[in-house]
Amino acid sequence: MELEEARKRLKCYTKEHIRWTPHAEVRLLQRGIPKEQVEQALLDSERLLEVIDQISRPGETKLKLVFDQSGARSLIVVSVFSEKVLKVVTVIMRYRKWYDKVKKWQKK
């Protein structure tokens, strides 16, 4: 899915449409990420930097969404899109310096 298409789809959802898997709720607690921060990122699609398609079940669209949080951090949200619900599967906070080093290493 393209970045602009993902932004349009995210604009169709409200806070009431967001559902959390038990795994995502555990990861939020373990990683110290506030649920409101993730909800705000999902509802503010202008901060979306990258969209990566994931393997999903038939009839579902599963995407890895990367949001800009600050100059040093990105928020990664793996979510499943359906007509009525946006289901959050897991959440990760990534530090860009570390990620940039990994990307450079993978290109070699």
N, CA, C and O of each residue as an XYZ file, in Angstrom:
432
protein
N       0.843     -1.171      0.000
C       0.000      0.000      0.000
C       0.893      1.240      0.000
O       1.926      1.273      0.667
N       0.496      2.220     -0.728
C       1.249      3.470     -0.823
C       1.024      4.337      0.415
O       0.041      4.173      1.138
N       1.948      5.255      0.639
C       1.893      6.135      1.799
C       0.623      6.992      1.800
O      -0.060      7.081      2.820
N       0.307      7.612      0.681
C      -0.881      8.477      0.608
C      -2.177      7.681      0.787
O      -3.121      8.162      1.413
N      -2.221      6.487      0.249
C      -3.398      5.632      0.398
C      -3.597      5.248      1.868
O      -4.725      5.226      2.361
N      -2.503      4.948      2.559
C      -2.583      4.607      3.984
C      -3.053      5.810      4.797
O      -3.845      5.657      5.727
N      -2.577      6.990      4.458
C      -3.021      8.201      5.157
C      -4.526      8.416      4.993
O      -5.213      8.771      5.950
N      -5.032      8.200      3.785
C      -6.474      8.351      3.545
C      -7.279      7.344      4.357
O      -8.320      7.681      4.921
N      -6.792      6.105      4.416
C      -7.505      5.077      5.185
C      -7.501      5.390      6.669
O      -8.506      5.177      7.347
N      -6.384      5.894      7.186
C      -6.303      6.231      8.609
C      -7.266      7.360      8.970
O      -7.797      7.389     10.080
N      -7.493      8.286      8.044
C      -8.409      9.402      8.312
C      -9.856      8.946      8.458
O     -10.678      9.687      8.997
N     -10.182      7.752      7.994
C     -11.546      7.216      8.098
C     -11.861      6.709      9.504
O     -13.029      6.506      9.837
N     -10.842      6.501     10.328
C     -11.039      5.930     11.656
C     -11.054      7.020     12.726
O     -10.410      8.060     12.593
N     -11.815      6.747     13.799
C     -11.820      7.608     14.979
C     -11.262      6.805     16.150
O     -10.936      5.627     16.007
N     -11.155      7.446     17.295
C     -10.624      6.777     18.486
C     -11.473      5.566     18.862
O     -10.946      4.581     19.379
N     -12.769      5.625     18.610
C     -13.676      4.529     18.947
C     -13.459      3.307     18.054
O     -13.846      2.200     18.430
N     -12.854      3.482     16.891
C     -12.615      2.378     15.960
C     -11.348      1.583     16.287
O     -11.149      0.491     15.755
N     -10.500      2.121     17.152
C      -9.221      1.466     17.457
C      -9.437      0.370     18.495
O      -9.998      0.614     19.563
N      -8.985     -0.837     18.169
C      -9.054     -1.982     19.083
C      -7.637     -2.466     19.363
O      -6.760     -2.365     18.505
N      -7.416     -2.987     20.553
C      -6.082     -3.418     20.990
C      -6.086     -4.914     21.233
O      -6.980     -5.431     21.903
N      -5.102     -5.614     20.700
C      -4.947     -7.033     21.012
C      -4.324     -7.131     22.406
O      -3.670     -6.191     22.858
N      -4.520     -8.256     23.084
C      -3.864     -8.439     24.390
C      -2.338     -8.309     24.285
O      -1.695     -7.766     25.184
N      -1.775     -8.801     23.201
C      -0.327     -8.690     22.974
C       0.103     -7.220     22.936
O       1.111     -6.852     23.540
N      -0.655     -6.385     22.231
C      -0.310     -4.967     22.118
C      -0.376     -4.280     23.475
O       0.479     -3.452     23.791
N      -1.379     -4.612     24.279
C      -1.502     -3.989     25.599
C      -0.341     -4.378     26.513
O       0.148     -3.551     27.282
N       0.102     -5.634     26.430
C       1.259     -6.071     27.214
C       2.508     -5.330     26.758
O       3.289     -4.866     27.588
N       2.705     -5.214     25.455
C       3.890     -4.532     24.923
C       3.912     -3.048     25.300
O       4.976     -2.490     25.567
N       2.737     -2.409     25.321
C       2.681     -1.009     25.740
C       3.224     -0.852     27.161
O       4.011      0.053     27.436
N       2.800     -1.734     28.052
C       3.257     -1.683     29.442
C       4.746     -1.985     29.544
O       5.480     -1.285     30.241
N       5.191     -3.029     28.849
C       6.604     -3.419     28.913
C       7.528     -2.342     28.361
O       8.623     -2.132     28.881
N       7.093     -1.671     27.324
C       7.946     -0.694     26.634
C       7.714      0.739     27.105
O       8.386      1.660     26.640
N       6.768      0.933     28.023
C       6.530      2.263     28.582
C       5.990      3.261     27.576
O       6.322      4.445     27.633
N       5.163      2.793     26.657
C       4.585      3.662     25.634
C       3.133      3.945     26.031
O       2.354      3.008     26.200
N       2.753      5.225     26.184
C       1.366      5.540     26.534
C       0.398      5.208     25.390
O       0.682      5.484     24.225
N      -0.732      4.621     25.736
C      -1.740      4.253     24.748
C      -2.230      5.492     23.986
O      -2.501      5.420     22.787
N      -2.339      6.617     24.682
C      -2.806      7.858     24.059
C      -1.844      8.336     22.974
O      -2.270      8.910     21.972
N      -0.558      8.100     23.174
C       0.452      8.495     22.188
C       0.257      7.715     20.889
O       0.380      8.274     19.799
N      -0.044      6.444     21.006
C      -0.266      5.605     19.829
C      -1.563      6.016     19.131
O      -1.607      6.119     17.906
N      -2.608      6.247     19.908
C      -3.883      6.676     19.328
C      -3.719      7.998     18.587
O      -4.247      8.170     17.488
N      -2.986      8.930     19.193
C      -2.753     10.222     18.557
C      -1.991     10.061     17.246
O      -2.307     10.722     16.257
N      -0.995      9.189     17.236
C      -0.219      8.952     16.008
C      -1.112      8.365     14.918
O      -1.028      8.777     13.761
N      -1.963      7.409     15.279
C      -2.850      6.791     14.285
C      -3.856      7.784     13.721
O      -4.215      7.709     12.545
N      -4.311      8.713     14.554
C      -5.310      9.685     14.106
C      -4.680     10.872     13.377
O      -5.360     11.555     12.611
N      -3.392     11.125     13.607
C      -2.671     12.206     12.915
C      -1.798     11.577     11.830
O      -0.600     11.378     12.027
N      -2.390     11.274     10.714
C      -1.688     10.536      9.668
C      -0.614     11.358      8.947
O       0.143     10.810      8.146
N      -0.540     12.652      9.218
C       0.485     13.478      8.573
C       1.889     13.128      9.075
O       2.875     13.440      8.407
N       1.990     12.489     10.233
C       3.293     12.115     10.786
C       3.743     10.739     10.301
O       4.794     10.244     10.710
N       2.953     10.130      9.436
C       3.289      8.814      8.899
C       4.469      8.940      7.935
O       4.424      9.719      6.983
N       5.524      8.165      8.193
C       6.748      8.225      7.378
C       6.864      7.095      6.380
O       7.351      7.287      5.265
N       6.411      5.900      6.784
C       6.675      4.706      5.987
C       5.556      3.690      6.205
O       5.015      3.574      7.304
N       5.220      2.963      5.155
C       4.212      1.907      5.225
C       4.817      0.645      4.619
O       5.328      0.665      3.499
N       4.752     -0.458      5.374
C       5.305     -1.732      4.904
C       4.212     -2.783      5.005
O       3.655     -3.002      6.081
N       3.900     -3.436      3.886
C       2.887     -4.497      3.880
C       3.393     -5.706      4.654
O       4.574     -6.050      4.596
N       2.483     -6.339      5.376
C       2.795     -7.534      6.148
C       1.938     -8.690      5.632
O       0.898     -8.470      5.011
N       2.374     -9.907      5.891
C       1.585    -11.081      5.511
C       0.349    -11.114      6.407
O       0.453    -10.973      7.626
N      -0.825    -11.301      5.792
C      -2.062    -11.293      6.566
C      -3.017    -12.366      6.063
O      -2.785    -13.016      5.044
N      -4.088    -12.524      6.810
C      -5.128    -13.478      6.422
C      -5.895    -12.942      5.224
O      -5.889    -11.737      4.974
N      -6.557    -13.822      4.479
C      -7.370    -13.356      3.346
C      -8.460    -12.402      3.836
O      -9.113    -12.659      4.848
N      -8.646    -11.311      3.118
C      -9.675    -10.333      3.464
C      -9.212     -9.273      4.449
O      -9.979     -8.368      4.778
N      -7.979     -9.360      4.928
C      -7.439     -8.380      5.861
C      -6.261     -7.652      5.226
O      -5.598     -8.181      4.333
N      -6.014     -6.454      5.688
C      -4.841     -5.703      5.286
C      -4.021     -5.436      6.530
O      -4.461     -4.716      7.427
N      -2.839     -6.008      6.589
C      -1.964     -5.845      7.749
C      -0.774     -5.002      7.324
O      -0.082     -5.322      6.357
N      -0.543     -3.913      8.064
C       0.517     -2.982      7.704
C       1.395     -2.652      8.894
O       0.936     -2.614     10.036
N       2.654     -2.416      8.610
C       3.590     -1.886      9.591
C       3.693     -0.393      9.301
O       4.199      0.005      8.252
N       3.217      0.428     10.226
C       3.179      1.872     10.051
C       4.282      2.506     10.884
O       4.413      2.198     12.069
N       5.073      3.380     10.289
C       6.163      4.052     10.986
C       5.817      5.537     11.068
O       5.658      6.208     10.048
N       5.703      6.045     12.315
C       5.345      7.439     12.565
C       6.530      8.190     13.147
O       7.309      7.635     13.922
N       6.661      9.468     12.766
C       7.688     10.344     13.319
C       7.219     10.821     14.692
O       6.127     11.377     14.810
N       8.029     10.611     15.729
C       7.697     11.074     17.075
C       8.552     12.270     17.475
O       8.073     13.176     18.157
N       9.783     12.277     17.064
C      10.700     13.393     17.325
C      11.872     13.208     16.365
O      11.869     12.296     15.538
N      12.859     14.067     16.481
C      14.016     13.927     15.606
C      14.802     12.655     15.841
O      15.549     12.213     14.969
N      14.637     12.055     17.032
C      15.438     10.887     17.377
C      14.637      9.595     17.449
O      15.225      8.514     17.477
N      13.302      9.680     17.479
C      12.492      8.476     17.689
C      11.413      8.317     16.629
O      10.893      9.290     16.082
N      11.097      7.064     16.361
C       9.974      6.705     15.493
C       9.107      5.706     16.235
O       9.613      4.889     17.004
N       7.813      5.768     16.007
C       6.872      4.832     16.598
C       6.427      3.867     15.509
O       5.951      4.291     14.456
N       6.581      2.568     15.760
C       6.163      1.550     14.801
C       4.908      0.887     15.341
O       4.882      0.406     16.473
N       3.864      0.867     14.514
C       2.598      0.254     14.898
C       2.228     -0.770     13.832
O       2.024     -0.418     12.671
N       2.143     -2.038     14.228
C       1.667     -3.075     13.318
C       0.173     -3.190     13.560
O      -0.263     -3.446     14.682
N      -0.611     -3.000     12.504
C      -2.062     -2.977     12.667
C      -2.763     -3.676     11.517
O      -2.218     -3.826     10.423
N      -3.988     -4.099     11.799
C      -4.834     -4.764     10.812
C      -6.002     -3.837     10.500
O      -6.723     -3.404     11.399
N      -6.180     -3.540      9.222
C      -7.263     -2.674      8.778
C      -8.458     -3.514      8.350
O      -8.307     -4.482      7.604
N      -9.637     -3.148      8.817
C     -10.874     -3.724      8.299
C     -11.840     -2.561      8.095
O     -11.495     -1.412      8.369
N     -13.040     -2.851      7.619
C     -13.982     -1.771      7.318
C     -14.368     -0.973      8.550
O     -14.462      0.253      8.489
N     -14.595     -1.654      9.671
C     -15.124     -0.981     10.853
C     -14.121     -0.781     11.974
O     -14.339      0.049     12.856
N     -13.019     -1.532     11.953
C     -12.097     -1.533     13.085
C     -10.649     -1.446     12.612
O     -10.278     -2.015     11.585
N      -9.845     -0.725     13.380
C      -8.398     -0.689     13.190
C      -7.803     -1.399     14.400
O      -7.809     -0.857     15.505
N      -7.289     -2.610     14.193
C      -6.791     -3.436     15.290
C      -5.275     -3.279     15.395
O      -4.547     -3.532     14.435
N      -4.811     -2.856     16.577
C      -3.383     -2.694     16.838
C      -2.838     -4.028     17.332
O      -3.291     -4.550     18.350
N      -1.860     -4.581     16.607
C      -1.281     -5.879     16.925
C      -0.095     -5.729     17.876
O      -0.001     -6.457     18.865
N       0.805     -4.799     17.589
C       1.950     -4.544     18.460
C       2.470     -3.130     18.233
O       2.171     -2.496     17.221
N       3.260     -2.646     19.201
C       3.792     -1.287     19.165
C       5.256     -1.323     19.584
O       5.623     -2.010     20.537
N       6.090     -0.573     18.861
C       7.529     -0.527     19.140
C       7.993      0.921     19.034
O       7.568      1.642     18.130
N       8.865      1.356     19.954
C       9.505      2.662     19.845
C      10.922      2.411     19.342
O      11.670      1.635     19.936
N      11.280      3.063     18.260
C      12.587      2.832     17.648
C      13.405      4.122     17.710
O      12.895      5.214     17.460
N      14.655      3.971     18.042
C      15.563      5.110     18.062
C      16.308      5.150     16.735
O      16.927      4.162     16.338
N      16.251      6.281     16.052
C      16.732      6.385     14.675
C      18.222      6.147     14.509
O      18.627      5.544     13.515
N      19.050      6.590     15.433
C      20.492      6.373     15.282
C      20.786      4.890     15.151
O      21.548      4.462     14.285
N      20.168      4.123     16.024
C      20.363      2.674     15.998
C      19.828      2.086     14.702
O      20.487      1.248     14.086
N      18.648      2.511     14.282
C      18.021      1.983     13.079
C      18.832      2.337     11.832
O      18.980      1.511     10.931
N      19.352      3.553     11.781
C      20.159      3.958     10.622
C      21.423      3.100     10.502
O      21.841      2.762      9.395
N      22.022      2.753     11.625
C      23.204      1.883     11.600
C      22.852      0.497     11.077
O      23.621     -0.095     10.320
N      21.707     -0.017     11.473
C      21.255     -1.329     10.993
C      21.009     -1.281      9.498
O      21.408     -2.197      8.778
N      20.358     -0.226      9.017
C      20.088     -0.111      7.576
C      21.379     -0.062      6.765
O      21.468     -0.698      5.714
N      22.388      0.686      7.238
C      23.661      0.769      6.534
C      24.326     -0.608      6.479
O      24.889     -0.995      5.455
N      24.253     -1.339      7.593
C      24.853     -2.659      7.657
C      24.146     -3.623      6.696
O      24.802     -4.452      6.064
N      22.818     -3.524      6.578
C      22.067     -4.420      5.697
C      22.370     -4.170      4.227
O      22.276     -5.092      3.417
N      22.732     -2.943      3.867
C      23.030     -2.621      2.475
C      24.357     -3.193      2.017
O      24.573     -3.358      0.816
N      25.250     -3.498      2.945
C      26.574     -4.017      2.577
C      26.509     -5.414      2.057
O      27.539     -5.991      1.706
